[in-house]
Amino acid sequence: MMKNFSSSTLHNNNNNGNNNQTHRERNNRNYSLLSAVSLRFSLRGYGFCMAALFLFCFGSLFYQLNGGPPKILLDMRQYLGESTYLDDHGPPAPRVLPFPSQVVYNRVGKCGSRTVVILLRLLAEKHQFNLVSSDIHNKTRLTKHEQVDLMKNISNIPQPFLYTRHVHFLNFTRFKIEQPVYINIIRDPISRFLSNYFFRRFGDWRGEQNHLIRTPGMKDDERYLDINVCILENYPECSNPKVFYIIPYFCGQHPQCREPGVWALERAKQNVLENYLIVGILEELEDVLLLLERLLPHYFTGVLSIYKSPGTSMLKLQENGEHDRHSP
């Protein structure tokens, strides 16, 4: 009996050992399988992340080179809605400037330009636009380099601005610079000639002795020369080409613009049609101011009431020596 019990016990121990060994082997196989699966999923996840990163970089490059998102993203945005992060959290939209915000008044001499410039000074303070009035009065024709320099200076003025100077028409587009809107005022050529004739001799309403500064070498016999004698005896100052004075302001800087003739006249008419918002007539100044108020309200609103106001002292404004904020 003892012998049989010992054999049975030994047999059971052997079976238990075999079972434990089998269990351990099974556990090892399961662990190896789980490790392989885990490694496989890790490699797959790593590959997926790298592929996603590659697609993101490629899409970003494509977006920048193509100037915008592909059509499928635009379709998705339209489906999901127009709002984006930048719409809600981006910088504020830039201030929208009124059109036009670049105006040039290449004023013709002795056509009421000083009165208009004084009004512009009051309006610039009222409406907060940049008024730039050049102090150069006797250089209307420019070399090519002078034209480019002046046009670049004008273009760099903070908008909205209004630039004014006695200068013949400048073609900005010829030098690939954005063309501003032009305005001007002219008057009857004979009236302008008469005004200029007496202005050179006796100055203007400012009361200063500017005629002595402008024409210091003019002798008394010339200064007091009767205008009828000047015209009838064909003095150089009173010869016919002086009546042509207005046209080059609209014709431009081409040398042929300074030669009286059909070519200059037609070129001037073409420039007026293509580049000028308004060319007023001094003899109808109130109507011109009213039109400017309608066409350029951000510059000229209230100009007619200022012009008619008895409290507007132009002489005092000149005597105070007020100057504009820029002077290219």
Secondary structure as UniProt FT lines:
FT   HELIX           2..66
FT   HELIX           71..80
FT   HELIX           85..89
FT   STRAND          102..105
FT   TURN            109..110
FT   HELIX           113..127
FT   STRAND          130..133
FT   HELIX           144..155
FT   STRAND          161..164
FT   HELIX           172..175
FT   STRAND          181..186
FT   HELIX           189..202
FT   TURN            205..206
FT   HELIX           210..214
FT   TURN            216..217
FT   HELIX           220..223
FT   HELIX           227..232
FT   TURN            233..234
FT   HELIX           236..238
FT   HELIX           240..246
FT   HELIX           248..251
FT   HELIX           255..258
FT   HELIX           262..275
FT   STRAND          276..281
FT   HELIX           282..284
FT   HELIX           285..295
FT   HELIX           297..300
FT   TURN            301..302
FT   HELIX           303..308
FT   TURN            310..311
FT   HELIX           314..319
FT   TURN            320..321
//
